[in-house]
Amino acid sequence: MAGHSNGLSFPLSPVVKTRITLKMTLACLTGFGSSAFSAPLDVSASKEEQIKVHHAERPEIQNFPHAGFLEQPRRLTTRQNLAPIGRQPHWGGFNRGNGEGAGFGPVGRYGVAPWAEDWSYLRDQSHRNDLFDPLKFIALNNQRTIWLSLSERTRLRNWYNDYPMLGTNPHSGSGRFVTRNMFGADLHLGEHWRIFGQLVNGTAAGWNGYGYGSTYRKRLDLHQAFIEYKQTIGTAKTGLMFGRQQFLDAPSYVLYDREPPNIQITWNGPRAYAILPHIRFDLYDFVATNITPRAMFHDTQDWNTRLYGFNTTVDVPAFHLGQQRIQSYLDLFWIGFHLGAKTGSVPVLSSAAIKSVTGATNRNNLGFRWYGTAQQLEYALGVLWQQGNFTPYGTTARRQVSAYSVNTTVGYRRSDLLFKPFFGVQTDVYSGGNERHREGTVGTYSAPFAPQNPYLDYTGYIGAANLINLSPILVGSYGKVSLRVKTPILWRQTTQASVYSITSAYNFPKFHSHFVGVAPNGLLTWAVNRHWNWTHVVAWFAASHDLKNAGAKSGLYYQSSLSFAF
Protein backbone atom coordinates (compact mmCIF):
# COMPACT_ATOMS: atom_id res chain seq x y z
CA MET A 1 0.00 0.00 0.00
CA ALA A 2 2.89 2.29 0.67
CA GLY A 3 3.85 4.34 -2.34
CA HIS A 4 7.20 5.83 -3.26
CA SER A 5 8.74 8.75 -1.47
CA ASN A 6 8.75 12.45 -2.16
CA GLY A 7 11.77 14.58 -3.07
CA LEU A 8 10.85 14.49 -6.75
CA SER A 9 11.83 16.71 -9.68
CA PHE A 10 9.04 16.63 -12.22
CA PRO A 11 9.28 17.81 -15.84
CA LEU A 12 7.37 20.83 -17.08
CA SER A 13 5.46 18.75 -19.61
CA PRO A 14 2.73 16.66 -17.90
CA VAL A 15 2.52 14.09 -20.67
CA VAL A 16 6.06 12.87 -21.16
CA LYS A 17 7.06 9.79 -19.19
CA THR A 18 10.15 10.77 -17.22
CA ARG A 19 12.59 8.81 -15.10
CA ILE A 20 12.70 10.33 -11.66
CA THR A 21 15.45 9.78 -9.15
CA LEU A 22 14.26 9.51 -5.57
CA LYS A 23 16.86 10.54 -2.99
CA MET A 24 16.68 8.34 0.06
CA THR A 25 16.29 10.96 2.78
CA LEU A 26 13.69 11.60 5.37
CA ALA A 27 12.69 14.66 3.38
CA CYS A 28 11.38 12.11 0.88
CA LEU A 29 8.80 11.15 3.45
CA THR A 30 7.34 14.68 3.48
CA GLY A 31 7.61 15.89 7.04
CA PHE A 32 5.56 18.35 9.04
CA GLY A 33 8.01 21.17 8.40
CA SER A 34 10.33 20.46 11.34
CA SER A 35 14.00 19.59 11.08
CA ALA A 36 13.26 16.14 12.44
CA PHE A 37 11.68 15.30 9.11
CA SER A 38 14.70 16.25 7.03
CA ALA A 39 17.45 14.27 8.73
CA PRO A 40 19.37 11.91 6.42
CA LEU A 41 18.18 8.34 6.25
CA ASP A 42 20.62 5.68 7.39
CA VAL A 43 20.95 3.77 4.13
CA SER A 44 23.72 3.36 1.62
CA ALA A 45 24.10 6.60 -0.32
CA SER A 46 25.19 4.65 -3.37
CA LYS A 47 21.75 3.04 -3.67
CA GLU A 48 19.01 5.08 -5.30
CA GLU A 49 15.56 3.87 -6.18
CA GLN A 50 14.24 4.78 -9.59
CA ILE A 51 10.70 4.55 -10.83
CA LYS A 52 8.79 5.88 -13.80
CA VAL A 53 5.76 8.08 -13.47
CA HIS A 54 3.89 10.04 -16.10
CA HIS A 55 3.62 13.38 -14.30
CA ALA A 56 2.85 14.99 -10.99
CA GLU A 57 -0.91 15.12 -11.51
CA ARG A 58 -3.03 12.70 -9.52
CA PRO A 59 -4.75 10.11 -11.75
CA GLU A 60 -8.50 10.60 -11.50
CA ILE A 61 -8.96 6.85 -11.10
CA GLN A 62 -7.40 7.42 -7.65
CA ASN A 63 -9.75 10.22 -6.58
CA PHE A 64 -11.76 7.95 -4.25
CA PRO A 65 -9.33 5.44 -2.71
CA HIS A 66 -10.53 2.61 -0.49
CA ALA A 67 -8.60 0.64 2.10
CA GLY A 68 -5.95 -1.88 1.10
CA PHE A 69 -3.67 -1.91 -1.91
CA LEU A 70 -6.00 -4.31 -3.74
CA GLU A 71 -8.35 -1.32 -4.00
CA GLN A 72 -5.66 0.87 -5.60
CA PRO A 73 -5.54 0.57 -9.41
CA ARG A 74 -2.47 2.80 -9.50
CA ARG A 75 0.54 3.28 -7.28
CA LEU A 76 1.25 6.92 -6.43
CA THR A 77 4.16 8.95 -5.15
CA THR A 78 4.01 10.83 -1.88
CA ARG A 79 3.98 14.13 -3.76
CA GLN A 80 0.82 13.07 -5.57
CA ASN A 81 -0.89 12.60 -2.19
CA LEU A 82 -0.18 16.09 -0.86
CA ALA A 83 -1.92 19.35 -1.65
CA PRO A 84 -2.49 20.79 -4.14
CA ILE A 85 -2.40 17.44 -5.99
CA GLY A 86 -3.89 15.21 -3.30
CA ARG A 87 -5.62 16.07 -0.04
CA GLN A 88 -3.58 14.30 2.62
CA PRO A 89 -2.29 16.52 5.44
CA HIS A 90 1.44 16.34 6.17
CA TRP A 91 1.78 13.11 8.12
CA GLY A 92 5.52 12.53 7.77
CA GLY A 93 6.31 8.92 6.96
CA PHE A 94 2.60 8.08 6.80
CA ASN A 95 1.86 9.91 3.54
CA ARG A 96 2.68 6.94 1.39
CA GLY A 97 0.07 4.98 -0.51
CA ASN A 98 -3.54 5.85 0.28
CA GLY A 99 -2.66 7.48 3.60
CA GLU A 100 -4.50 4.99 5.82
CA GLY A 101 -1.27 4.41 7.74
CA ALA A 102 -1.94 7.70 9.56
CA GLY A 103 -5.07 6.23 11.14
CA PHE A 104 -7.78 8.39 9.58
CA GLY A 105 -8.76 6.18 6.67
CA PRO A 106 -7.84 6.41 2.99
CA VAL A 107 -7.46 9.92 1.56
CA GLY A 108 -7.06 10.70 -2.13
CA ARG A 109 -8.58 13.76 -3.71
CA TYR A 110 -11.36 12.91 -1.26
CA GLY A 111 -11.29 10.88 1.92
CA VAL A 112 -13.58 8.19 3.27
CA ALA A 113 -13.86 10.61 6.21
CA PRO A 114 -14.24 14.15 4.78
CA TRP A 115 -12.65 15.71 7.85
CA ALA A 116 -9.38 13.91 7.06
CA GLU A 117 -8.92 16.02 3.91
CA ASP A 118 -6.60 19.05 3.89
CA TRP A 119 -8.01 22.07 2.04
CA SER A 120 -5.89 24.70 3.79
CA TYR A 121 -3.81 25.26 0.65
CA LEU A 122 -6.81 27.15 -0.77
CA ARG A 123 -6.00 29.95 1.67
CA ASP A 124 -4.03 31.15 -1.36
CA GLN A 125 -6.80 31.85 -3.86
CA SER A 126 -4.42 31.43 -6.79
CA HIS A 127 -4.66 27.66 -6.19
CA ARG A 128 -8.35 27.59 -7.05
CA ASN A 129 -8.96 25.55 -10.20
CA ASP A 130 -12.35 23.93 -9.60
CA LEU A 131 -15.94 25.13 -9.53
CA PHE A 132 -16.36 24.02 -5.90
CA ASP A 133 -13.07 25.41 -4.55
CA PRO A 134 -14.75 28.59 -3.20
CA LEU A 135 -16.82 26.30 -0.94
CA LYS A 136 -13.79 24.37 0.31
CA PHE A 137 -12.15 27.41 1.92
CA ILE A 138 -14.49 30.19 3.09
CA ALA A 139 -12.47 32.76 5.05
CA LEU A 140 -14.33 34.17 8.06
CA ASN A 141 -11.77 36.77 9.18
CA ASN A 142 -9.30 39.09 7.47
CA GLN A 143 -6.31 36.99 8.51
CA ARG A 144 -7.95 33.92 6.90
CA THR A 145 -7.14 31.89 10.04
CA ILE A 146 -10.81 31.17 10.76
CA TRP A 147 -12.38 29.37 7.86
CA LEU A 148 -15.14 26.98 6.87
CA SER A 149 -14.94 24.05 4.47
CA LEU A 150 -18.14 22.51 3.11
CA SER A 151 -18.49 18.97 1.77
CA GLU A 152 -21.16 16.85 0.15
CA ARG A 153 -21.42 13.17 -0.71
CA THR A 154 -24.25 11.71 -2.78
CA ARG A 155 -24.54 8.09 -3.85
CA LEU A 156 -27.11 6.37 -6.04
CA ARG A 157 -26.88 2.58 -5.84
CA ASN A 158 -28.94 -0.19 -7.37
CA TRP A 159 -28.40 -3.92 -7.33
CA TYR A 160 -29.96 -7.16 -8.39
CA ASN A 161 -29.91 -10.54 -6.64
CA ASP A 162 -30.95 -13.80 -8.24
CA TYR A 163 -31.22 -15.67 -4.95
CA PRO A 164 -30.32 -13.46 -1.96
CA MET A 165 -28.39 -15.08 0.87
CA LEU A 166 -27.87 -18.35 -1.03
CA GLY A 167 -31.61 -18.65 -1.61
CA THR A 168 -32.55 -18.55 2.07
CA ASN A 169 -34.16 -15.14 1.59
CA PRO A 170 -37.52 -15.54 -0.21
CA HIS A 171 -37.14 -12.34 -2.27
CA SER A 172 -35.63 -13.96 -5.36
CA GLY A 173 -35.10 -11.73 -8.38
CA SER A 174 -34.78 -8.73 -6.09
CA GLY A 175 -33.94 -5.32 -7.49
CA ARG A 176 -33.18 -2.56 -5.01
CA PHE A 177 -32.43 1.14 -5.42
CA VAL A 178 -31.09 3.37 -2.65
CA THR A 179 -29.85 6.94 -2.36
CA ARG A 180 -27.70 8.61 0.26
CA ASN A 181 -26.84 12.26 0.90
CA MET A 182 -24.30 13.54 3.41
CA PHE A 183 -23.69 17.26 3.98
CA GLY A 184 -20.67 18.37 6.01
CA ALA A 185 -19.21 21.56 7.45
CA ASP A 186 -15.68 21.79 8.88
CA LEU A 187 -15.09 24.97 10.91
CA HIS A 188 -11.44 25.77 11.68
CA LEU A 189 -10.99 28.22 14.57
CA GLY A 190 -7.35 29.13 14.18
CA GLU A 191 -4.46 26.71 14.41
CA HIS A 192 -5.67 24.52 17.26
CA TRP A 193 -9.46 24.16 17.27
CA ARG A 194 -12.01 22.87 14.84
CA ILE A 195 -15.63 21.69 14.84
CA PHE A 196 -16.97 19.23 12.30
CA GLY A 197 -20.60 18.37 11.64
CA GLN A 198 -22.31 16.20 9.05
CA LEU A 199 -25.96 15.45 8.24
CA VAL A 200 -27.21 12.29 6.53
CA ASN A 201 -30.39 10.97 4.99
CA GLY A 202 -31.17 7.80 3.05
CA THR A 203 -34.01 6.47 0.91
CA ALA A 204 -34.74 3.00 -0.46
CA ALA A 205 -37.10 1.59 -3.10
CA GLY A 206 -37.13 -1.06 -5.85
CA TRP A 207 -38.99 -4.27 -6.57
CA ASN A 208 -39.17 -7.32 -4.38
CA GLY A 209 -36.86 -5.51 -1.97
CA TYR A 210 -35.86 -6.63 1.50
CA GLY A 211 -33.81 -5.60 4.49
CA TYR A 212 -34.80 -1.93 4.44
CA GLY A 213 -34.22 -1.10 8.08
CA SER A 214 -32.64 1.96 9.66
CA THR A 215 -29.36 1.44 7.82
CA TYR A 216 -31.15 2.16 4.53
CA ARG A 217 -34.12 4.43 5.25
CA LYS A 218 -33.20 7.44 7.32
CA ARG A 219 -34.74 10.84 7.80
CA LEU A 220 -32.34 13.72 8.12
CA ASP A 221 -30.16 13.26 11.19
CA LEU A 222 -26.83 14.14 12.72
CA HIS A 223 -24.28 11.70 11.34
CA GLN A 224 -21.10 13.22 12.80
CA ALA A 225 -20.47 16.07 15.23
CA PHE A 226 -17.19 16.49 17.10
CA ILE A 227 -14.78 19.07 18.38
CA GLU A 228 -11.02 18.65 17.98
CA TYR A 229 -8.07 20.29 19.69
CA LYS A 230 -4.70 19.99 17.91
CA GLN A 231 -1.24 20.85 19.17
CA THR A 232 2.29 20.25 17.89
CA ILE A 233 4.55 19.06 20.71
CA GLY A 234 8.13 18.78 19.56
CA THR A 235 7.97 16.68 16.40
CA ALA A 236 4.59 15.15 17.28
CA LYS A 237 1.25 16.22 15.86
CA THR A 238 -1.20 15.51 18.66
CA GLY A 239 -4.93 15.87 18.91
CA LEU A 240 -8.01 15.11 20.97
CA MET A 241 -11.34 14.49 19.23
CA PHE A 242 -14.58 14.29 21.20
CA GLY A 243 -18.05 13.60 19.88
CA ARG A 244 -19.71 11.57 17.12
CA GLN A 245 -17.23 10.49 14.46
CA GLN A 246 -16.16 7.91 11.94
CA PHE A 247 -13.40 5.59 13.12
CA LEU A 248 -11.19 3.85 10.56
CA ASP A 249 -7.99 3.10 12.48
CA ALA A 250 -7.97 -0.67 12.03
CA PRO A 251 -7.37 -3.14 9.21
CA SER A 252 -10.43 -2.89 6.97
CA TYR A 253 -11.06 -6.63 7.35
CA VAL A 254 -11.53 -6.04 11.10
CA LEU A 255 -13.80 -2.99 10.96
CA TYR A 256 -14.70 -0.31 8.45
CA ASP A 257 -17.49 2.19 7.77
CA ARG A 258 -20.55 0.05 6.86
CA GLU A 259 -20.37 1.11 3.23
CA PRO A 260 -22.91 -1.23 1.51
CA PRO A 261 -26.10 0.29 3.05
CA ASN A 262 -26.88 4.00 3.19
CA ILE A 263 -26.06 4.87 6.79
CA GLN A 264 -22.42 4.44 7.75
CA ILE A 265 -21.41 3.40 11.24
CA THR A 266 -20.31 6.18 13.59
CA TRP A 267 -19.07 6.26 17.18
CA ASN A 268 -19.44 8.58 20.18
CA GLY A 269 -16.71 9.45 22.63
CA PRO A 270 -13.08 10.57 22.94
CA ARG A 271 -10.13 9.79 20.71
CA ALA A 272 -6.55 10.93 21.33
CA TYR A 273 -3.74 10.61 18.80
CA ALA A 274 -0.09 11.51 18.30
CA ILE A 275 1.72 11.33 14.96
CA LEU A 276 5.52 11.49 15.03
CA PRO A 277 7.75 11.29 11.96
CA HIS A 278 7.92 7.48 11.96
CA ILE A 279 5.57 6.22 14.67
CA ARG A 280 2.05 7.14 15.72
CA PHE A 281 -0.32 6.30 18.58
CA ASP A 282 -4.10 6.20 18.93
CA LEU A 283 -6.27 5.74 22.04
CA TYR A 284 -10.08 5.65 21.95
CA ASP A 285 -13.21 4.71 23.92
CA PHE A 286 -16.52 4.82 22.03
CA VAL A 287 -20.15 3.84 22.20
CA ALA A 288 -22.04 3.23 18.98
CA THR A 289 -24.70 5.50 17.50
CA ASN A 290 -28.26 4.23 17.81
CA ILE A 291 -29.84 4.93 14.41
CA THR A 292 -33.14 3.10 14.98
CA PRO A 293 -35.33 6.14 15.85
CA ARG A 294 -37.46 7.05 12.84
CA ALA A 295 -38.03 10.74 13.62
CA MET A 296 -35.67 13.45 12.36
CA PHE A 297 -32.70 14.27 14.57
CA HIS A 298 -33.50 11.56 17.09
CA ASP A 299 -30.35 9.39 16.87
CA THR A 300 -28.87 8.69 20.28
CA GLN A 301 -26.08 6.61 21.84
CA ASP A 302 -26.21 2.82 21.93
CA TRP A 303 -24.72 2.18 25.36
CA ASN A 304 -24.86 -1.58 24.82
CA THR A 305 -22.33 -1.44 21.99
CA ARG A 306 -18.81 -0.28 22.82
CA LEU A 307 -15.51 -0.04 20.98
CA TYR A 308 -12.25 0.79 22.74
CA GLY A 309 -8.56 0.18 22.33
CA PHE A 310 -5.03 1.31 21.60
CA ASN A 311 -3.28 1.21 18.23
CA THR A 312 0.20 2.11 17.08
CA THR A 313 1.80 2.10 13.66
CA VAL A 314 5.53 2.10 12.94
CA ASP A 315 7.02 3.33 9.68
CA VAL A 316 9.53 0.50 9.40
CA PRO A 317 13.00 1.50 8.14
CA ALA A 318 13.43 0.50 4.52
CA PHE A 319 15.35 -2.69 3.77
CA HIS A 320 16.32 -4.71 0.72
CA LEU A 321 15.18 -8.13 -0.39
CA GLY A 322 17.39 -8.89 -3.36
CA GLN A 323 16.98 -5.95 -5.71
CA GLN A 324 13.69 -4.93 -4.11
CA ARG A 325 13.81 -2.03 -1.66
CA ILE A 326 10.88 -2.55 0.72
CA GLN A 327 9.04 0.23 2.53
CA SER A 328 6.47 -0.95 5.03
CA TYR A 329 4.24 -0.21 8.00
CA LEU A 330 3.72 -2.34 11.10
CA ASP A 331 0.38 -2.00 12.90
CA LEU A 332 0.12 -3.24 16.48
CA PHE A 333 -3.33 -3.09 18.00
CA TRP A 334 -5.58 -3.96 20.88
CA ILE A 335 -9.22 -3.52 19.83
CA GLY A 336 -11.90 -4.37 22.36
CA PHE A 337 -15.64 -4.45 21.88
CA HIS A 338 -18.77 -5.18 23.88
CA LEU A 339 -22.13 -6.24 22.46
CA GLY A 340 -24.82 -6.34 25.08
CA ALA A 341 -28.30 -5.69 23.71
CA LYS A 342 -30.58 -8.59 22.92
CA THR A 343 -32.14 -6.50 20.18
CA GLY A 344 -28.74 -5.73 18.68
CA SER A 345 -28.15 -6.30 15.00
CA VAL A 346 -25.33 -8.82 15.38
CA PRO A 347 -26.15 -12.44 16.28
CA VAL A 348 -23.02 -13.46 18.11
CA LEU A 349 -23.67 -17.17 17.99
CA SER A 350 -26.23 -19.12 16.01
CA SER A 351 -26.32 -22.37 14.10
CA ALA A 352 -28.52 -25.02 12.59
CA ALA A 353 -28.48 -26.96 15.84
CA ILE A 354 -28.92 -24.02 18.21
CA LYS A 355 -31.16 -21.47 16.54
CA SER A 356 -30.74 -17.82 17.41
CA VAL A 357 -28.46 -18.28 20.39
CA THR A 358 -27.68 -14.63 20.92
CA GLY A 359 -26.22 -12.95 23.94
CA ALA A 360 -23.75 -10.49 25.37
CA THR A 361 -20.11 -10.77 24.48
CA ASN A 362 -16.87 -9.02 25.38
CA ARG A 363 -13.96 -9.61 23.03
CA ASN A 364 -10.41 -8.32 22.96
CA ASN A 365 -8.61 -8.41 19.63
CA LEU A 366 -4.83 -8.53 19.92
CA GLY A 367 -2.93 -8.52 16.67
CA PHE A 368 -0.62 -7.02 14.11
CA ARG A 369 -0.55 -6.20 10.42
CA TRP A 370 2.68 -5.78 8.47
CA TYR A 371 2.24 -4.44 4.97
CA GLY A 372 4.38 -2.73 2.39
CA THR A 373 5.62 -2.31 -1.14
CA ALA A 374 8.76 -2.48 -3.21
CA GLN A 375 9.36 -1.62 -6.85
CA GLN A 376 7.18 -4.53 -8.00
CA LEU A 377 6.15 -6.29 -4.78
CA GLU A 378 3.13 -5.60 -2.56
CA TYR A 379 2.27 -7.66 0.50
CA ALA A 380 0.27 -7.70 3.72
CA LEU A 381 0.29 -10.13 6.65
CA GLY A 382 -2.14 -9.85 9.53
CA VAL A 383 -2.67 -12.09 12.55
CA LEU A 384 -5.35 -11.54 15.19
CA TRP A 385 -6.23 -13.43 18.35
CA GLN A 386 -9.67 -12.86 19.84
CA GLN A 387 -10.38 -13.70 23.47
CA GLY A 388 -13.12 -12.82 25.90
CA ASN A 389 -16.45 -14.26 27.02
CA PHE A 390 -19.98 -14.92 25.80
CA THR A 391 -23.15 -15.04 27.94
CA PRO A 392 -26.30 -16.43 26.28
CA TYR A 393 -29.45 -14.49 27.06
CA GLY A 394 -31.64 -15.99 29.74
CA THR A 395 -28.70 -17.62 31.51
CA THR A 396 -25.92 -16.67 33.87
CA ALA A 397 -23.47 -19.10 32.28
CA ARG A 398 -20.38 -17.47 30.90
CA ARG A 399 -18.47 -19.19 28.10
CA GLN A 400 -14.91 -18.29 27.22
CA VAL A 401 -14.04 -17.07 23.73
CA SER A 402 -10.85 -18.07 21.91
CA ALA A 403 -10.83 -17.31 18.18
CA TYR A 404 -8.40 -16.08 15.55
CA SER A 405 -7.91 -14.82 12.02
CA VAL A 406 -4.95 -14.87 9.63
CA ASN A 407 -5.07 -12.59 6.60
CA THR A 408 -2.45 -12.34 3.86
CA THR A 409 -2.09 -10.77 0.44
CA VAL A 410 0.92 -10.87 -1.85
CA GLY A 411 1.19 -9.61 -5.38
CA TYR A 412 3.30 -8.36 -8.24
CA ARG A 413 2.65 -4.94 -9.83
CA ARG A 414 4.14 -3.62 -13.06
CA SER A 415 3.57 0.11 -12.99
CA ASP A 416 5.73 0.55 -16.09
CA LEU A 417 3.38 -1.43 -18.36
CA LEU A 418 0.40 -0.04 -20.26
CA PHE A 419 -2.39 -1.29 -17.99
CA LYS A 420 -0.39 -1.09 -14.72
CA PRO A 421 -1.27 -4.73 -13.97
CA PHE A 422 -1.28 -6.26 -10.50
CA PHE A 423 -1.32 -10.05 -10.08
CA GLY A 424 -1.83 -11.40 -6.60
CA VAL A 425 -3.32 -13.91 -4.19
CA GLN A 426 -5.35 -13.21 -1.05
CA THR A 427 -5.75 -15.81 1.67
CA ASP A 428 -7.83 -15.64 4.82
CA VAL A 429 -8.55 -18.00 7.70
CA TYR A 430 -11.31 -17.23 10.23
CA SER A 431 -11.77 -19.71 13.03
CA GLY A 432 -14.95 -21.65 13.68
CA GLY A 433 -15.96 -23.26 16.95
CA ASN A 434 -18.12 -25.68 18.85
CA GLU A 435 -21.26 -23.63 18.41
CA ARG A 436 -23.38 -26.79 18.32
CA HIS A 437 -22.77 -27.23 22.02
CA ARG A 438 -24.22 -25.17 24.82
CA GLU A 439 -21.07 -25.34 26.91
CA GLY A 440 -17.36 -24.95 26.40
CA THR A 441 -15.17 -22.40 24.68
CA VAL A 442 -16.62 -20.43 21.77
CA GLY A 443 -14.15 -20.61 18.90
CA THR A 444 -16.06 -18.73 16.19
CA TYR A 445 -14.42 -15.48 15.10
CA SER A 446 -16.65 -12.40 15.12
CA ALA A 447 -16.21 -9.12 13.21
CA PRO A 448 -19.45 -7.25 13.92
CA PHE A 449 -18.49 -3.74 12.84
CA ALA A 450 -18.84 -3.72 9.06
CA PRO A 451 -15.54 -4.98 7.63
CA GLN A 452 -14.90 -3.66 4.13
CA ASN A 453 -17.51 -5.35 1.93
CA PRO A 454 -15.43 -6.30 -1.13
CA TYR A 455 -12.57 -7.70 0.98
CA LEU A 456 -14.12 -11.18 0.98
CA ASP A 457 -17.21 -11.24 -1.20
CA TYR A 458 -19.21 -8.40 -2.76
CA THR A 459 -22.49 -10.27 -2.41
CA GLY A 460 -22.38 -10.40 1.39
CA TYR A 461 -23.50 -14.03 1.22
CA ILE A 462 -20.36 -15.19 3.04
CA GLY A 463 -18.99 -13.56 6.17
CA ALA A 464 -15.77 -13.58 8.18
CA ALA A 465 -16.46 -16.54 10.46
CA ASN A 466 -15.55 -20.23 10.16
CA LEU A 467 -14.03 -19.62 6.76
CA ILE A 468 -10.98 -20.32 4.61
CA ASN A 469 -10.60 -18.15 1.53
CA LEU A 470 -8.16 -18.36 -1.39
CA SER A 471 -8.60 -15.61 -3.99
CA PRO A 472 -6.53 -15.05 -7.13
CA ILE A 473 -6.67 -11.36 -8.10
CA LEU A 474 -5.99 -9.31 -11.23
CA VAL A 475 -6.12 -5.50 -11.24
CA GLY A 476 -5.52 -3.23 -14.22
CA SER A 477 -6.23 0.34 -15.25
CA TYR A 478 -6.06 2.60 -18.26
CA GLY A 479 -6.77 6.31 -18.08
CA LYS A 480 -9.95 6.87 -16.09
CA VAL A 481 -11.02 3.23 -16.09
CA SER A 482 -9.93 0.32 -13.88
CA LEU A 483 -10.92 -3.33 -13.69
CA ARG A 484 -10.45 -5.76 -10.83
CA VAL A 485 -11.20 -9.46 -11.22
CA LYS A 486 -11.22 -11.69 -8.15
CA THR A 487 -12.17 -15.34 -7.66
CA PRO A 488 -12.69 -16.32 -4.00
CA ILE A 489 -12.59 -20.08 -3.42
CA LEU A 490 -14.29 -20.78 -0.09
CA TRP A 491 -14.23 -23.56 2.52
CA ARG A 492 -15.47 -23.91 6.07
CA GLN A 493 -12.66 -23.91 8.59
CA THR A 494 -14.46 -26.64 10.56
CA THR A 495 -17.54 -28.71 9.86
CA GLN A 496 -18.49 -28.37 13.54
CA ALA A 497 -19.75 -24.84 12.87
CA SER A 498 -22.11 -23.29 10.36
CA VAL A 499 -21.56 -21.35 7.17
CA TYR A 500 -21.92 -17.65 8.00
CA SER A 501 -23.22 -14.65 6.10
CA ILE A 502 -22.06 -11.16 7.03
CA THR A 503 -24.72 -11.01 9.78
CA SER A 504 -25.58 -14.53 10.99
CA ALA A 505 -25.28 -18.27 10.47
CA TYR A 506 -27.12 -20.21 7.78
CA ASN A 507 -29.41 -23.09 8.59
CA PHE A 508 -28.17 -25.91 6.34
CA PRO A 509 -28.39 -28.96 8.66
CA LYS A 510 -27.65 -31.40 5.81
CA PHE A 511 -24.40 -29.71 4.84
CA HIS A 512 -21.47 -31.73 6.18
CA SER A 513 -18.57 -30.79 3.85
CA HIS A 514 -15.82 -28.20 3.99
CA PHE A 515 -16.09 -26.83 0.44
CA VAL A 516 -18.60 -23.95 0.24
CA GLY A 517 -18.24 -22.69 -3.31
CA VAL A 518 -16.61 -20.19 -5.67
CA ALA A 519 -17.61 -16.53 -6.05
CA PRO A 520 -15.93 -14.95 -9.11
CA ASN A 521 -16.54 -11.22 -9.40
CA GLY A 522 -15.44 -8.20 -11.37
CA LEU A 523 -15.35 -4.52 -10.41
CA LEU A 524 -15.32 -1.92 -13.21
CA THR A 525 -14.68 1.69 -12.16
CA TRP A 526 -14.98 4.79 -14.32
CA ALA A 527 -13.69 8.03 -12.81
CA VAL A 528 -15.87 10.36 -14.86
CA ASN A 529 -14.10 13.42 -13.46
CA ARG A 530 -12.79 14.61 -10.11
CA HIS A 531 -16.31 14.69 -8.65
CA TRP A 532 -18.14 11.75 -10.23
CA ASN A 533 -17.32 8.06 -9.91
CA TRP A 534 -19.30 5.18 -11.45
CA THR A 535 -18.73 1.55 -10.46
CA HIS A 536 -20.22 -1.73 -11.65
CA VAL A 537 -19.91 -5.07 -9.90
CA VAL A 538 -20.87 -8.40 -11.45
CA ALA A 539 -20.56 -11.56 -9.34
CA TRP A 540 -21.69 -15.15 -9.59
CA PHE A 541 -21.90 -17.26 -6.45
CA ALA A 542 -21.45 -20.89 -7.44
CA ALA A 543 -22.43 -22.98 -4.42
CA SER A 544 -20.71 -26.33 -4.04
CA HIS A 545 -22.52 -29.54 -4.97
CA ASP A 546 -22.96 -30.53 -1.33
CA LEU A 547 -24.15 -27.08 -0.30
CA LYS A 548 -26.76 -27.06 -3.07
CA ASN A 549 -27.93 -30.49 -1.99
CA ALA A 550 -28.36 -29.02 1.50
CA GLY A 551 -30.65 -26.29 0.16
CA ALA A 552 -28.43 -23.45 -1.07
CA LYS A 553 -28.75 -21.87 -4.50
CA SER A 554 -26.23 -20.38 -6.90
CA GLY A 555 -27.02 -17.02 -8.42
CA LEU A 556 -26.10 -13.74 -10.10
CA TYR A 557 -25.36 -10.52 -8.26
CA TYR A 558 -25.07 -7.09 -9.93
CA GLN A 559 -24.44 -3.70 -8.36
CA SER A 560 -24.06 -0.21 -9.81
CA SER A 561 -23.04 2.87 -7.80
CA LEU A 562 -22.86 6.45 -9.04
CA SER A 563 -21.11 8.73 -6.53
CA PHE A 564 -20.65 12.49 -6.36
CA ALA A 565 -18.34 14.37 -4.01
CA PHE A 566 -17.00 17.82 -3.40
ABEGO torsion letter per residue (X at the ends): XBBBBBGBBBBABAABBBBBBBBBBAAAAGBAGBAAAABBBBBBAABBBBBBBABABBBAAAABBBBEAAABABBBBAAAABOAABABBBAEAAABEAGAAAGAEBBBABBABAAABBAAAAABAAABABAAAAAABBBABAAGABBBBBBBBBBBBBBBBABBGGGABABBGBBBBBBBBBBBBBBBBEAABBBBBBBBBBBBBEBGBBGBBAAABBBBBBABBBBBBBBBBEABBBBBBBEBBBBABBBAAABBAGAABABBBBBBEBBBBBBBAABBBBBBBBBBBBAABABBGABBBBAABBBBEBBBBBBBBBBBBEABBBBBBBBBBBBBBBBABAABABBABBBAABBGBBEBBBBBBBBBBBBBBBAABBBBBBBBBBBEBBBBBGBABBBBBBBBBBBBBBBBBBAABAAGBBBBBBBBBBBBBBAABABEBBABBBBABGBBAAAABAAGABBBBGBBBBBBBBBBBBEABBBBBBBBBBBBABAABBBBBAABBBBBAABABABAEBBBBBBBBBBABAABBBBBBBBBBBBBAAAAAAGBBBBBBBBBBBBBBX
